[in-house]
């Protein structure tokens, strides 16, 4: 089921199903290049056509891909990605599912910012470079406040994420937004950024006047890596050898 942003909301079974490098590659390729067949996808995802077809059927079972209309005739089955992306949260009944998908995503995505920096940044003019931002901000927040922050960001994204490409301004570009909210391990760490300190232990009689080191503990409060927008000029990616013209209609997120 897709949410307001058009992202598929994954349950624990869906998370486990997607936590596979070939399936992640299939989904990413369909989103970037548009509808395709198992045979056409196979070289890009590193699997044979039959194995790619098998993974496509599993993705379809969890609502991540679906049959795509295709007027070219023939017996080939065409597929398209459902939604603009996907979203998942740890299920208390199966926390391992989210952990596996998170690890698979980290391995599959690698250094997206580094790739953008090397492949795209030098091709942007000053106007687009000023719009490509990155933030690393420390916050002091409760779990409830972080969820509210995530919801507020989603509200801001809605008009752009749901925009019909046919109605977008002519200079609009596909853009990737990376967002991480990374809480620290324990609430006790939260005071560190506000100047929390531990009293010094045991000073001798001679030096107890200037006592001891009051900074025994200093830990980062929260680490929130708002890897904001990385402008993704990915028109080159559409030049897939032999790709069907329908592939250009793929969404991006």
C-alpha positions as CSV (number, residue, x, y, z in Angstrom):
1,X,0.0,0.0,0.0
2,X,1.4,3.4,-1.0
3,X,1.4,6.4,1.5
4,X,0.7,10.0,0.8
5,X,4.1,10.4,-0.9
6,X,3.5,7.5,-3.2
7,X,5.9,5.3,-1.3
8,X,5.1,1.7,-0.7
9,X,4.8,1.0,3.1
10,X,6.6,-2.3,3.9
11,X,5.5,-4.7,6.6
12,X,8.0,-7.2,8.1
13,X,7.5,-9.8,5.3
14,X,8.0,-7.1,2.7
15,X,11.2,-6.0,4.4
16,X,12.6,-9.5,4.4
17,X,11.6,-10.0,0.7
18,X,13.3,-6.8,-0.4
19,X,16.5,-7.4,1.6
20,X,18.3,-9.0,-1.4
21,X,20.8,-7.2,-3.7
22,X,19.2,-8.4,-7.0
23,X,15.7,-7.3,-5.9
24,X,17.0,-3.9,-4.8
25,X,18.8,-3.5,-8.1
26,X,15.6,-4.5,-10.0
27,X,13.5,-2.0,-8.2
28,X,16.1,0.8,-8.6
29,X,16.5,0.1,-12.3
30,X,12.7,0.1,-12.9
31,X,12.3,3.4,-11.1
32,X,15.2,5.0,-13.0
33,X,14.5,3.6,-16.5
34,X,10.9,2.8,-16.5
35,X,9.0,-0.5,-17.5
36,X,11.1,-3.4,-18.6
37,X,11.2,-7.2,-19.0
38,X,13.3,-9.7,-17.1
39,X,15.5,-10.2,-20.2
40,X,16.2,-6.5,-20.5
41,X,16.8,-6.1,-16.8
42,X,19.1,-9.1,-16.3
43,X,22.4,-7.5,-17.5
44,X,21.8,-4.4,-15.2
45,X,21.0,-6.4,-12.1
46,X,23.7,-9.1,-12.4
47,X,21.4,-12.1,-12.8
48,X,20.1,-14.4,-15.6
49,X,16.7,-13.7,-17.2
50,X,15.2,-16.7,-15.4
51,X,16.5,-15.6,-12.0
52,X,15.5,-12.0,-12.6
53,X,12.0,-13.2,-13.5
54,X,11.8,-15.2,-10.3
55,X,12.8,-12.2,-8.2
56,X,10.2,-10.0,-10.1
57,X,7.4,-12.4,-9.1
58,X,8.5,-12.2,-5.5
59,X,8.5,-8.4,-5.6
60,X,5.0,-8.5,-7.1
61,X,3.8,-10.6,-4.2
62,X,4.7,-7.8,-1.9
63,X,3.2,-5.0,-4.0
64,X,6.6,-3.5,-5.1
65,X,6.2,-4.2,-8.8
66,X,3.3,-4.9,-11.1
67,X,2.5,-5.8,-14.7
68,X,3.1,-2.8,-17.1
69,X,0.9,-2.2,-20.1
70,X,2.9,-2.7,-23.3
71,X,1.6,-2.3,-26.8
72,X,4.6,-4.0,-28.5
73,X,3.0,-7.4,-28.7
74,X,4.9,-10.6,-28.2
75,X,5.1,-12.9,-25.2
76,X,7.4,-10.8,-23.0
77,X,6.0,-9.8,-19.7
78,X,6.7,-6.2,-18.9
79,X,7.0,-4.9,-15.3
80,X,7.0,-1.5,-13.6
81,X,7.8,-0.3,-10.1
82,X,4.9,0.5,-7.8
83,X,5.1,4.0,-6.2
84,X,8.0,6.4,-6.1
85,X,9.9,4.6,-3.4
86,X,9.4,2.6,-0.3
87,X,9.3,3.2,3.4
88,X,9.8,0.9,6.4
89,X,9.9,1.1,10.2
90,X,11.0,-1.6,12.6
91,X,8.2,-3.9,13.6
92,X,8.4,-4.7,17.4
93,X,7.3,-8.2,16.6
94,X,10.1,-8.7,14.0
95,X,12.9,-6.1,14.5
96,X,15.4,-8.3,12.6
97,X,13.5,-7.7,9.3
98,X,14.2,-3.9,9.3
99,X,17.8,-4.6,10.4
100,X,18.3,-6.9,7.4
101,X,16.8,-4.4,4.9
102,X,18.8,-1.5,6.4
103,X,22.0,-3.5,6.0
104,X,21.1,-4.6,2.4
105,X,20.4,-0.9,1.5
106,X,23.7,0.2,2.9
107,X,25.5,-2.4,0.9
108,X,23.5,-1.7,-2.3
109,X,23.6,2.1,-2.2
110,X,27.3,2.4,-1.2
111,X,28.5,6.0,-1.3
112,X,25.7,7.7,-3.2
113,X,27.0,11.1,-2.2
114,X,30.5,10.2,-3.4
115,X,29.2,8.9,-6.7
116,X,27.2,12.1,-7.2
117,X,30.2,14.2,-6.3
118,X,32.4,12.4,-8.9
119,X,29.9,11.9,-11.7
120,X,27.5,14.8,-11.5
121,X,28.8,17.8,-9.5
122,X,31.2,19.0,-12.1
123,X,28.4,19.1,-14.7
124,X,26.2,21.5,-12.6
125,X,26.2,25.3,-13.1
126,X,26.4,27.7,-10.1
127,X,22.6,27.9,-9.7
128,X,22.2,24.1,-9.3
129,X,25.2,23.8,-7.1
130,X,23.8,26.4,-4.7
131,X,20.6,24.2,-4.5
132,X,22.5,21.0,-3.8
133,X,22.9,21.0,0.0
134,X,24.0,18.8,2.8
135,X,23.4,19.1,6.5
136,X,24.7,17.4,9.6
137,X,22.8,18.7,12.6
138,X,22.7,17.5,16.2
139,X,19.2,17.5,17.8
140,X,17.9,16.9,21.3
141,X,14.5,15.2,20.8
142,X,12.2,12.5,22.1
143,X,11.2,9.5,19.9
144,X,7.7,11.1,19.6
145,X,9.3,14.4,18.5
146,X,11.4,12.7,15.8
147,X,8.3,11.0,14.4
148,X,6.6,14.3,14.3
149,X,9.6,15.8,12.5
150,X,9.5,13.0,10.0
151,X,5.8,13.7,9.4
152,X,6.4,17.4,9.0
153,X,9.1,16.8,6.4
154,X,6.8,14.5,4.5
155,X,4.2,17.2,4.4
156,X,6.7,19.6,2.8
157,X,7.7,16.9,0.3
158,X,4.2,16.1,-0.9
159,X,3.8,18.7,-3.6
160,X,7.1,17.8,-5.2
161,X,7.0,14.0,-4.7
162,X,3.5,13.8,-6.2
163,X,4.1,16.2,-9.1
164,X,3.1,15.0,-12.5
165,X,6.2,15.2,-14.8
166,X,4.0,16.5,-17.6
167,X,3.1,19.5,-15.4
168,X,6.5,20.2,-14.0
169,X,8.5,23.3,-15.0
170,X,10.7,22.7,-18.0
171,X,13.9,23.2,-15.9
172,X,12.8,20.7,-13.2
173,X,15.3,17.9,-12.5
174,X,15.1,14.5,-10.8
175,X,16.6,14.9,-7.3
176,X,17.5,12.4,-4.6
177,X,16.8,13.3,-1.0
178,X,18.6,11.2,1.6
179,X,17.3,11.6,5.1
180,X,18.7,9.8,8.2
181,X,17.5,10.4,11.8
182,X,20.1,8.6,14.0
183,X,19.3,8.7,17.7
184,X,22.1,8.0,20.2
185,X,22.2,4.8,22.2
186,X,21.0,6.1,25.6
187,X,19.1,9.0,27.0
188,X,22.0,9.7,29.4
189,X,24.0,10.9,26.4
190,X,21.5,13.7,25.8
191,X,22.9,16.2,28.2
192,X,26.4,16.2,26.7
193,X,25.8,18.8,24.1
194,X,24.1,21.0,26.8
195,X,27.3,21.0,28.8
196,X,26.7,18.0,31.1
197,X,29.8,17.0,33.1
198,X,30.7,14.5,35.7
199,X,32.4,15.6,39.0
200,X,36.0,14.7,39.4
201,X,36.9,11.9,41.7
202,X,39.5,12.0,44.5
203,X,41.7,15.0,44.6
204,X,44.5,15.0,47.1
205,X,44.5,17.3,50.1
206,X,47.0,19.5,48.4
207,X,45.1,20.1,45.2
208,X,41.5,19.7,46.3
209,X,41.0,23.4,45.8
210,X,41.2,23.3,42.1
211,X,39.7,19.8,42.1
212,X,39.5,17.7,39.1
213,X,38.4,17.3,35.7
214,X,34.7,18.2,35.4
215,X,34.6,17.0,31.9
216,X,34.8,13.2,32.4
217,X,32.0,12.4,30.1
218,X,31.2,14.1,26.8
219,X,29.1,12.3,24.2
220,X,27.3,13.4,21.2
221,X,23.6,13.9,21.9
222,X,22.0,12.9,18.8
223,X,23.4,12.4,15.3
224,X,20.9,13.4,12.7
225,X,22.4,13.2,9.2
226,X,20.1,15.2,7.0
227,X,21.8,14.2,3.8
228,X,19.7,16.6,2.0
229,X,19.2,17.0,-1.6
230,X,21.7,15.5,-4.0
231,X,20.7,16.7,-7.4
232,X,20.6,13.6,-9.6
233,X,21.2,14.5,-13.2
234,X,20.5,11.0,-14.3
235,X,19.5,11.5,-17.9
236,X,22.5,9.4,-19.0
237,X,21.1,6.4,-17.2
238,X,18.2,6.3,-19.6
239,X,20.5,5.4,-22.5
240,X,20.2,1.7,-21.8
241,X,21.1,-0.3,-24.9
242,X,18.0,-1.4,-26.6
243,X,15.7,0.1,-24.1
244,X,12.0,0.6,-25.1
245,X,10.9,4.2,-25.4
246,X,8.4,3.5,-22.7
247,X,11.3,3.2,-20.3
248,X,11.7,7.0,-20.2
249,X,8.5,7.3,-18.2
250,X,10.0,5.9,-15.0
251,X,9.4,7.8,-11.7
252,X,12.2,8.8,-9.4
253,X,12.7,9.0,-5.7
